[in-house]
Amino acid sequence: MPQNEPSSEKSQRQSRPRNITVLSIFVLLISLFHLLKLSQVITQWEILSSLPITVSPFYLAADGFVWGVSGLILSWGLWTGQTWAAKAGLILILLFAAEFWIDLIWIAEPEQLQTRWLINLVYTALGLPAVFLSLNLKNSRIFFSGNSAKIN
C-alpha cells in the first residue's frame, strides 16, 4: 500500500520562477537602500536641518521608511508567492516610478536634472515593462495563484 503523505500548500504549489526570484531580490536591494537612507537621515538630522535644501529631513526620512518597509514586505510576498504580491508589485512599481519622477523634478537642481533625465527615462522605460512582464508571465500567474492544478 502506498503511504499517504499529508499534502501541504508548498508541495502543491509550483516552484518559484527565476524571474520572480530575481525581482524579489531586486526589490529587497532597493528596500535596503531606502532603509539605509532612513538611517543616514536620522543620524545626520541636525546637519540636514541646517543645510539650504528644498525638502525637510522629515520628508527624506518618511520616504526612506515608506519605501524601505513596503519593499521588505513586497520582497517577502514575492519570494513566498503570496496571492496579493503580484497586484501589490504592479501598484508599487507605478507609485515608485511616479514618486521618483516627482522627486527628480521637484528636488533636483536644474543642472543635475538636465544631465540625469535621459538615463532615468531609459531606466523607467525599461524597468516598468520588465516588472509588468515578469509578474504577468504564465508561470508567475500560476505561482501566485496558490494552486498549480488546472481546471479544464
MDAnalysis code that builds the backbone (N, CA, C; Angstrom):
import MDAnalysis as mda
import numpy as np

u = mda.Universe.empty(456, n_residues=152, atom_resindex=np.repeat(np.arange(152), 3), trajectory=True)
u.add_TopologyAttr("name", ["N", "CA", "C"] * 152)
u.add_TopologyAttr("resid", np.arange(1, 153))
u.add_TopologyAttr("resname", ["MET", "PRO", "GLN", "ASN", "GLU", "PRO", "SER", "SER", "GLU", "LYS", "SER", "GLN", "ARG", "GLN", "SER", "ARG", "PRO", "ARG", "ASN", "ILE", "THR", "VAL", "LEU", "SER", "ILE", "PHE", "VAL", "LEU", "LEU", "ILE", "SER", "LEU", "PHE", "HIS", "LEU", "LEU", "LYS", "LEU", "SER", "GLN", "VAL", "ILE", "THR", "GLN", "TRP", "GLU", "ILE", "LEU", "SER", "SER", "LEU", "PRO", "ILE", "THR", "VAL", "SER", "PRO", "PHE", "TYR", "LEU", "ALA", "ALA", "ASP", "GLY", "PHE", "VAL", "TRP", "GLY", "VAL", "SER", "GLY", "LEU", "ILE", "LEU", "SER", "TRP", "GLY", "LEU", "TRP", "THR", "GLY", "GLN", "THR", "TRP", "ALA", "ALA", "LYS", "ALA", "GLY", "LEU", "ILE", "LEU", "ILE", "LEU", "LEU", "PHE", "ALA", "ALA", "GLU", "PHE", "TRP", "ILE", "ASP", "LEU", "ILE", "TRP", "ILE", "ALA", "GLU", "PRO", "GLU", "GLN", "LEU", "GLN", "THR", "ARG", "TRP", "LEU", "ILE", "ASN", "LEU", "VAL", "TYR", "THR", "ALA", "LEU", "GLY", "LEU", "PRO", "ALA", "VAL", "PHE", "LEU", "SER", "LEU", "ASN", "LEU", "LYS", "ASN", "SER", "ARG", "ILE", "PHE", "PHE", "SER", "GLY", "ASN", "SER", "ALA", "LYS", "ILE", "ASN"])
u.atoms.positions = np.array([
    [0.826, -1.185, 0.000],
    [0.000, 0.000, 0.000],
    [0.868, 1.245, 0.000],
    [0.579, 2.192, -0.885],
    [1.358, 3.421, -0.874],
    [1.037, 4.251, 0.372],
    [2.070, 4.853, 0.872],
    [1.908, 5.676, 2.059],
    [1.357, 7.036, 1.651],
    [0.279, 7.439, 2.294],
    [-0.313, 8.753, 2.008],
    [0.392, 9.809, 2.832],
    [0.956, 10.774, 2.137],
    [1.615, 11.878, 2.809],
    [0.635, 13.029, 2.894],
    [0.635, 13.726, 4.017],
    [-0.248, 14.892, 4.084],
    [0.203, 15.928, 3.061],
    [-0.757, 16.396, 2.282],
    [-0.396, 17.389, 1.263],
    [-0.372, 18.766, 1.901],
    [0.636, 19.495, 1.559],
    [0.747, 20.859, 2.053],
    [0.660, 21.808, 0.871],
    [0.388, 23.046, 1.190],
    [0.285, 24.043, 0.134],
    [1.598, 24.155, -0.623],
    [2.719, 24.022, 0.084],
    [4.027, 24.156, -0.550],
    [4.274, 23.037, -1.565],
    [3.831, 21.820, -1.244],
    [4.072, 20.720, -2.173],
    [3.167, 20.806, -3.392],
    [2.015, 21.482, -3.253],
    [1.099, 21.619, -4.381],
    [1.469, 22.808, -5.270],
    [2.166, 23.748, -4.720],
    [2.487, 24.964, -5.447],
    [3.705, 24.753, -6.343],
    [3.681, 25.401, -7.478],
    [4.809, 25.369, -8.395],
    [5.998, 26.059, -7.739],
    [7.206, 25.607, -8.066],
    [8.390, 26.274, -7.513],
    [8.472, 27.704, -8.050],
    [9.173, 28.552, -7.302],
    [9.263, 29.968, -7.650],
    [9.980, 30.130, -8.991],
    [9.370, 30.843, -9.930],
    [10.038, 31.093, -11.217],
    [11.281, 31.962, -11.026],
    [12.244, 31.773, -11.877],
    [13.503, 32.509, -11.788],
    [13.286, 34.016, -11.882],
    [12.383, 34.442, -12.753],
    [12.134, 35.879, -12.897],
    [11.566, 36.482, -11.608],
    [10.786, 35.728, -10.873],
    [10.240, 36.212, -9.605],
    [11.339, 36.235, -8.542],
    [12.242, 35.259, -8.579],
    [13.378, 35.264, -7.659],
    [14.219, 36.510, -7.876],
    [14.533, 36.816, -9.117],
    [15.345, 37.994, -9.445],
    [14.606, 39.268, -9.031],
    [13.318, 39.343, -9.335],
    [12.537, 40.526, -8.979],
    [12.482, 40.707, -7.462],
    [12.291, 39.624, -6.734],
    [12.240, 39.690, -5.280],
    [13.560, 40.195, -4.698],
    [14.668, 39.708, -5.220],
    [15.988, 40.153, -4.745],
    [16.212, 41.623, -5.097],
    [15.808, 42.015, -6.285],
    [15.952, 43.408, -6.712],
    [15.140, 44.335, -5.804],
    [13.903, 43.949, -5.503],
    [13.055, 44.743, -4.601],
    [13.692, 44.798, -3.212],
    [14.247, 43.684, -2.758],
    [14.916, 43.662, -1.458],
    [16.087, 44.640, -1.428],
    [16.894, 44.660, -2.474],
    [18.035, 45.579, -2.529],
    [17.588, 47.038, -2.524],
    [16.551, 47.346, -3.269],
    [16.031, 48.718, -3.280],
    [15.498, 49.097, -1.902],
    [14.794, 48.168, -1.250],
    [14.262, 48.480, 0.078],
    [15.393, 48.663, 1.092],
    [16.441, 47.860, 0.995],
    [17.582, 48.027, 1.894],
    [18.274, 49.368, 1.656],
    [18.357, 49.795, 0.408],
    [18.913, 51.110, 0.093],
    [18.094, 52.209, 0.765],
    [16.766, 52.091, 0.715],
    [15.912, 53.107, 1.335],
    [15.994, 53.071, 2.865],
    [16.157, 51.891, 3.427],
    [16.349, 51.818, 4.882],
    [17.697, 52.412, 5.289],
    [18.703, 52.240, 4.451],
    [19.992, 52.878, 4.691],
    [19.847, 54.397, 4.613],
    [19.080, 54.858, 3.639],
    [18.794, 56.290, 3.522],
    [18.120, 56.795, 4.795],
    [17.141, 56.051, 5.299],
    [16.453, 56.422, 6.533],
    [17.444, 56.528, 7.691],
    [18.311, 55.546, 7.825],
    [19.270, 55.574, 8.928],
    [20.231, 56.753, 8.796],
    [20.634, 57.070, 7.597],
    [21.535, 58.206, 7.389],
    [20.843, 59.531, 7.683],
    [19.577, 59.652, 7.296],
    [18.837, 60.880, 7.590],
    [18.701, 61.049, 9.099],
    [18.395, 59.953, 9.802],
    [18.241, 60.039, 11.259],
    [19.562, 60.422, 11.922],
    [20.644, 59.793, 11.510],
    [21.932, 60.086, 12.154],
    [22.487, 61.461, 11.767],
    [22.099, 61.982, 10.617],
    [22.614, 63.279, 10.154],
    [21.543, 64.377, 10.208],
    [20.526, 64.179, 11.046],
    [19.363, 65.071, 11.093],
    [19.759, 66.538, 11.309],
    [20.612, 66.793, 12.272],
    [20.982, 68.178, 12.583],
    [21.711, 68.846, 11.420],
    [22.592, 68.110, 10.790],
    [23.314, 68.661, 9.639],
    [22.350, 68.946, 8.500],
    [21.447, 68.002, 8.218],
    [20.478, 68.191, 7.140],
    [19.551, 69.369, 7.423],
    [19.175, 69.531, 8.688],
    [18.286, 70.642, 9.057],
    [18.938, 71.993, 8.829],
    [20.244, 72.045, 8.954],
    [20.943, 73.325, 8.795],
    [21.292, 73.639, 7.340],
    [21.174, 72.672, 6.457],
    [21.520, 72.901, 5.048],
    [20.379, 73.605, 4.314],
    [20.716, 74.380, 3.289],
    [19.666, 75.049, 2.499],
    [19.097, 74.097, 1.418],
    [18.446, 73.022, 1.847],
    [17.860, 72.075, 0.890],
    [16.364, 72.366, 0.750],
    [15.789, 71.928, -0.361],
    [14.397, 72.270, -0.674],
    [13.378, 71.408, 0.062],
    [13.808, 70.314, 0.680],
    [12.877, 69.452, 1.419],
    [13.392, 69.270, 2.838],
    [12.475, 68.962, 3.729],
    [12.880, 68.787, 5.122],
    [13.444, 67.387, 5.325],
    [14.245, 67.205, 6.352],
    [14.730, 65.864, 6.685],
    [13.581, 64.903, 6.996],
    [12.471, 65.444, 7.500],
    [11.311, 64.599, 7.776],
    [10.813, 63.932, 6.493],
    [10.758, 64.700, 5.404],
    [10.327, 64.134, 4.121],
    [11.294, 63.037, 3.672],
    [12.578, 63.290, 3.798],
    [13.577, 62.302, 3.394],
    [13.481, 61.034, 4.243],
    [13.255, 61.207, 5.550],
    [13.112, 60.058, 6.439],
    [11.833, 59.280, 6.123],
    [10.743, 59.997, 5.901],
    [9.476, 59.339, 5.578],
    [9.587, 58.562, 4.270],
    [10.255, 59.152, 3.294],
    [10.469, 58.485, 2.011],
    [11.265, 57.194, 2.199],
    [12.338, 57.264, 2.965],
    [13.142, 56.081, 3.230],
    [12.363, 55.015, 3.978],
    [11.566, 55.438, 4.963],
    [10.778, 54.495, 5.750],
    [9.705, 53.815, 4.897],
    [8.934, 54.593, 4.164],
    [7.826, 54.046, 3.369],
    [8.334, 53.052, 2.344],
    [9.351, 53.437, 1.563],
    [9.852, 52.536, 0.516],
    [10.655, 51.386, 1.098],
    [11.324, 51.611, 2.210],
    [12.069, 50.532, 2.853],
    [11.151, 49.442, 3.386],
    [10.150, 49.843, 4.149],
    [9.237, 48.867, 4.749],
    [8.342, 48.214, 3.691],
    [7.779, 49.017, 2.799],
    [6.906, 48.417, 1.771],
    [7.715, 47.495, 0.857],
    [8.968, 47.837, 0.586],
    [9.817, 46.969, -0.226],
    [10.135, 45.655, 0.461],
    [10.393, 45.696, 1.763],
    [10.639, 44.454, 2.508],
    [9.414, 43.548, 2.474],
    [8.243, 44.138, 2.694],
    [7.002, 43.355, 2.675],
    [6.762, 42.777, 1.286],
    [6.939, 43.603, 0.256],
    [6.728, 43.123, -1.106],
    [7.741, 42.045, -1.479],
    [8.987, 42.236, -1.119],
    [10.012, 41.241, -1.423],
    [9.658, 39.895, -0.796],
    [9.246, 39.919, 0.464],
    [8.825, 38.689, 1.143],
    [7.612, 38.084, 0.432],
    [6.642, 38.907, 0.060],
    [5.458, 38.407, -0.628],
    [5.789, 37.772, -1.971],
    [6.685, 38.391, -2.709],
    [7.118, 37.825, -3.988],
    [7.865, 36.513, -3.766],
    [8.756, 36.501, -2.803],
    [9.585, 35.323, -2.541],
    [8.728, 34.126, -2.146],
    [7.729, 34.369, -1.312],
    [6.908, 33.271, -0.801],
    [5.683, 32.992, -1.657],
    [5.446, 33.797, -2.682],
    [4.330, 33.554, -3.587],
    [2.971, 33.902, -3.015],
    [2.916, 34.924, -2.182],
    [1.643, 35.355, -1.619],
    [0.710, 35.806, -2.739],
    [-0.566, 35.481, -2.599],
    [-1.518, 35.782, -3.683],
    [-1.655, 37.280, -3.948],
    [-1.421, 38.112, -2.970],
    [-1.547, 39.560, -3.120],
    [-0.297, 40.198, -3.724],
    [0.803, 39.487, -3.767],
    [2.097, 40.089, -4.110],
    [2.169, 40.594, -5.552],
    [1.579, 39.891, -6.485],
    [1.666, 40.331, -7.884],
    [0.942, 41.665, -8.076],
    [-0.270, 41.768, -7.546],
    [-1.012, 43.031, -7.681],
    [-0.323, 44.145, -6.910],
    [0.159, 43.829, -5.715],
    [0.872, 44.835, -4.925],
    [2.131, 45.291, -5.663],
    [2.815, 44.368, -6.306],
    [4.016, 44.722, -7.064],
    [3.708, 45.671, -8.208],
    [2.616, 45.407, -8.913],
    [2.227, 46.285, -10.015],
    [1.875, 47.679, -9.508],
    [1.144, 47.741, -8.425],
    [0.755, 49.042, -7.863],
    [1.983, 49.786, -7.342],
    [2.842, 49.077, -6.593],
    [4.002, 49.743, -6.011],
    [5.002, 50.212, -7.057],
    [5.161, 49.467, -8.154],
    [6.113, 49.917, -9.172],
    [5.613, 51.195, -9.842],
    [4.303, 51.307, -10.032],
    [3.752, 52.539, -10.603],
    [3.913, 53.710, -9.636],
    [3.610, 53.468, -8.361],
    [3.776, 54.522, -7.355],
    [5.245, 54.921, -7.205],
    [6.130, 53.932, -7.231],
    [7.558, 54.198, -7.098],
    [8.059, 55.046, -8.269],
    [7.661, 54.692, -9.481],
    [8.093, 55.453, -10.662],
    [7.540, 56.878, -10.618],
    [6.272, 57.023, -10.247],
    [5.672, 58.357, -10.166],
    [6.388, 59.197, -9.102],
    [6.605, 58.624, -7.942],
    [7.269, 59.358, -6.864],
    [8.714, 59.683, -7.234],
    [9.375, 58.774, -7.914],
    [10.747, 59.009, -8.360],
    [10.814, 60.231, -9.273],
    [9.905, 60.303, -10.242],
    [9.926, 61.422, -11.190],
    [9.493, 62.727, -10.544],
    [8.533, 62.656, -9.629],
    [8.136, 63.866, -8.911],
    [9.310, 64.386, -8.087],
    [9.988, 63.476, -7.376],
    [11.171, 63.869, -6.605],
    [12.261, 64.437, -7.504],
    [12.497, 63.787, -8.622],
    [13.556, 64.227, -9.524],
    [13.287, 65.643, -10.029],
    [12.046, 65.906, -10.397],
    [11.701, 67.230, -10.919],
    [11.636, 68.265, -9.804],
    [11.120, 67.861, -8.633],
    [10.906, 68.793, -7.538],
    [12.190, 69.100, -6.766],
    [12.999, 68.079, -6.505],
    [14.147, 68.233, -5.613],
    [15.444, 68.528, -6.354],
    [15.642, 67.929, -7.503],
    [16.938, 68.025, -8.191],
    [17.252, 69.464, -8.615],
    [18.513, 69.763, -8.566],
    [18.995, 71.037, -9.095],
    [18.774, 71.024, -10.603],
    [18.461, 72.171, -11.203],
    [18.195, 72.200, -12.646],
    [19.318, 71.618, -13.505],
    [20.581, 71.889, -13.115],
    [21.669, 71.338, -13.932],
    [21.785, 69.825, -13.784],
    [21.490, 69.302, -12.585],
    [21.502, 67.848, -12.402],
    [20.377, 67.204, -13.190],
    [19.224, 67.840, -13.177],
    [18.080, 67.312, -13.915],
    [18.392, 67.239, -15.406],
    [19.066, 68.254, -15.925],
    [19.415, 68.272, -17.338],
    [20.358, 67.131, -17.705],
    [21.247, 66.742, -16.788],
    [22.212, 65.693, -17.112],
    [21.692, 64.292, -16.788],
    [20.686, 64.167, -15.926],
    [20.229, 62.849, -15.476],
    [18.895, 62.403, -16.049],
    [18.123, 63.299, -16.630],
    [16.770, 62.933, -17.005],
    [16.733, 61.830, -18.057],
    [17.653, 61.834, -19.007],
    [17.608, 60.857, -20.088],
    [17.887, 59.440, -19.581],
    [18.910, 59.262, -18.769],
    [19.211, 57.923, -18.261],
    [18.107, 57.441, -17.334],
    [17.519, 58.348, -16.554],
    [16.408, 57.970, -15.694],
    [15.168, 57.596, -16.505],
    [14.977, 58.275, -17.616],
    [13.861, 57.930, -18.506],
    [14.071, 56.545, -19.113],
    [15.305, 56.244, -19.496],
    [15.624, 54.920, -20.042],
    [15.371, 53.837, -18.993],
    [15.838, 54.065, -17.752],
    [15.607, 53.101, -16.671],
    [14.108, 52.881, -16.439],
    [13.360, 53.960, -16.449],
    [11.920, 53.849, -16.233],
    [11.255, 53.125, -17.401],
    [11.654, 53.483, -18.616],
    [11.046, 52.877, -19.807],
    [11.376, 51.395, -19.927],
    [12.503, 50.968, -19.406],
    [12.852, 49.546, -19.424],
    [12.342, 48.821, -18.179],
    [12.376, 49.495, -17.039],
    [12.010, 48.856, -15.779],
    [10.530, 48.561, -15.634],
    [9.683, 49.525, -15.969],
    [8.242, 49.300, -15.831],
    [7.756, 48.111, -16.653],
    [8.060, 48.059, -17.952],
    [7.604, 46.890, -18.722],
    [8.220, 45.575, -18.240],
    [9.467, 45.614, -17.778],
    [10.113, 44.388, -17.291],
    [9.375, 43.833, -16.080],
    [8.993, 44.711, -15.150],
    [8.263, 44.255, -13.967],
    [6.879, 43.766, -14.359],
    [6.179, 44.512, -15.209],
    [4.845, 44.102, -15.650],
    [4.901, 42.748, -16.351],
    [5.872, 42.571, -17.234],
    [6.022, 41.303, -17.941],
    [6.343, 40.178, -16.966],
    [7.276, 40.414, -16.068],
    [7.686, 39.399, -15.113],
    [6.517, 38.922, -14.255],
    [5.693, 39.846, -13.823],
    [4.570, 39.485, -12.962],
    [3.392, 38.893, -13.727],
    [3.375, 39.070, -15.048],
    [2.244, 38.576, -15.834],
    [2.557, 37.368, -16.694],
    [3.768, 36.843, -16.604],
    [4.071, 35.609, -17.320],
    [3.219, 34.475, -16.763],
    [2.961, 33.483, -17.588],
    [2.095, 32.380, -17.173],
    [2.626, 31.681, -15.917],
    [3.929, 31.401, -15.880],
    [4.480, 30.715, -14.711],
    [4.374, 31.572, -13.452],
    [4.446, 32.889, -13.595],
    [4.283, 33.786, -12.448],
    [2.838, 33.781, -11.966],
    [1.901, 33.846, -12.888],
    [0.483, 33.833, -12.505],
    [0.131, 32.531, -11.789],
    [0.682, 31.419, -12.257],
    [0.440, 30.132, -11.597],
    [1.062, 30.142, -10.203],
    [2.275, 30.645, -10.092],
    [2.961, 30.687, -8.806],
    [2.173, 31.500, -7.778],
    [1.626, 32.629, -8.200],
    [0.885, 33.488, -7.281],
    [-0.557, 33.050, -7.069],
    [-1.041, 32.135, -7.898],
    [-2.433, 31.708, -7.734],
    [-2.591, 30.816, -6.506],
    [-1.527, 30.193, -6.047],
    [-1.609, 29.323, -4.868],
    [-2.074, 27.941, -5.189],
    [-2.375, 27.648, -6.452],
    [-2.849, 26.324, -6.832],
    [-2.342, 26.031, -8.238],
    [-1.530, 25.022, -8.371],
    [-0.984, 24.694, -9.679],
    [-1.864, 23.744, -10.463],
    [-2.962, 23.259, -9.877],
    [-3.867, 22.362, -10.574],
    [-4.662, 23.131, -11.613],
    [-4.794, 22.545, -12.783],
    [-5.562, 23.174, -13.845],
    [-6.978, 22.622, -13.839],
    [-7.940, 23.482, -14.058],
    [-9.333, 23.049, -14.176],
    [-9.727, 23.215, -15.623],
    [-10.116, 22.122, -16.259],
    [-10.499, 22.180, -17.667],
    [-11.987, 22.297, -17.824],
])
